[in-house]
Amino acid sequence: MLLGVCGGIAAYKMAALTSTLVQHGAIVDVIMTPEAERFVGALTFSSLTARPVYTSLWDAPERIPHIRLVREAQAILVAPATANTIAKLANGIADDLLTTALLAARIPVIVAPAMNSAMYEHPATVANLATLRARGYEIVEPERGFLAERESGVGRLAAEARLYDALALALARRASLEGTRVAITAGATREAFDPIRFVSNASTGATGIALAREAALRGAEVTLLLGPTQLEVPAGVRTLRFTTAEQLHALAMEHAVGADIVIATAAVADWRPSERAASKLKKSDDDLTVRMVRNPDVLAAIGERKGETFLVGFAAETDDHEAHAREKLARKRLDAIVVNDVREERGFGTGENTLALLWPGEGRRSLGTAEKSILAARLLDAIEDLRRNR
Ligand SMILES: Cc1cc2nc3c(=O)[nH]c(=O)nc-3n(C[C@H](O)[C@H](O)[C@H](O)COP(=O)(O)O)c2cc1C
């Protein structure tokens, strides 16, 4: 694994963590920022790891260290992560070995901030950490306690056990879906009734994107069928785009049927306008009536061709959630269904959500209330358990 050490007082604590990791059999490569070297000597880490410590892009540039190091590692922990390095990472700046390697990383990245509380609470740092979280980085929050400035506040590096656990979890998860083909549908459909107007819904695709990223981190071969969204597409995932329900239906028949696991999070329009005007409808004083006709039921169509696929649906309901979800579970031949409470638009977009998983025979597991990336991990844990027991 890789350990990225930045220029903060807590840099000295990384010597103890490095020793613990080595004692547990890890092969640890340490990257230090130039500023980190002002706080601890590279020799401390090289002695503990019995390996060279990397401090510059330019020591042996012909070996392209920033690419090689992240390809050889299974996870990277940045600790202590300074406000400066967090800001660079959030903005894609790559001006030293650590930030360049992080930009090239397709492995789980864990960031453990440590800084004075004023720096930690600054809106820039808050926004930068939110950006990293939204991209799926694991943030190990700092603790409240005595800071180097001889005052008490939030900003103290998380305890060694929390850093160790975050790394261990990232590694344990990694290979659990190796060789598994996972197809995920995500986002809203758009059904146009003239060249620029359409009927759609509030889905952003955030849940499906989080699931795709998590499945890819676990080693799955992931295909994401994604509707119109502004959100970033995760690395290492094959993404195919759709706009309408009919396009999604065609993509699903080709790419979701036959997968080992299908998770259908897309909010597919049940109806589409019966006609689409060739040019923009002109404004008039009259009301407009748009006749809607039924769209194909994508989930039911996958269910009919299910074979060995483990098929998971989503039920976004505003009332009587679980009863509706159980009915859908049976009718569409699903192996499990996720219930999502979307009253007052809760559940759409980024941020927290509350989910539960139901399966035939009154099976139920609460996934709790959490950010979508965390819920994605819990949902995949549950799906893996159910498939194992099938
Ligand atoms: C004594 C001292 C302690 C510092 N401690 C921290 C710290 O704990 N966290 C932090 O974000 N910055 C800290 N800084 C500021 C960083 O060292 C500075 O922003 C530097 O540019 C970080 O570089 P790096 O992110 O490339 O390691 C400290 C600076 C000094 C002089």
The ligand as a Gaussian input file, in Angstrom:
#p B3LYP/6-31G(d) Opt

LIG

0 1
 C        4.835000      24.279000      12.286000
 C        3.850000      24.075000      11.176000
 C        2.853000      23.154000      11.320000
 C        1.924000      22.951000      10.304000
 N        0.936000      22.042000      10.494000
 C       -0.005000      21.894000       9.544000
 C       -1.063000      20.973000       9.729000
 O       -1.151000      20.270000      10.724000
 N       -1.992000      20.856000       8.761000
 C       -1.947000      21.602000       7.624000
 O       -2.846000      21.482000       6.795000
 N       -0.939000      22.484000       7.412000
 C        0.023000      22.628000       8.336000
 N        1.047000      23.539000       8.135000
 C        1.108000      24.273000       6.847000
 C        1.674000      23.380000       5.746000
 O        2.942000      22.888000       6.114000
 C        1.768000      24.172000       4.447000
 O        0.445000      24.526000       4.014000
 C        2.449000      23.388000       3.355000
 O        2.443000      24.152000       2.163000
 C        1.816000      22.030000       3.096000
 O        2.494000      21.396000       2.031000
 P        2.063000      19.924000       1.526000
 O        0.587000      19.917000       1.485000
 O        2.675000      19.841000       0.164000
 O        2.663000      18.939000       2.458000
 C        2.007000      23.718000       9.125000
 C        3.043000      24.630000       8.963000
 C        3.955000      24.810000       9.975000
 C        5.056000      25.830000       9.801000

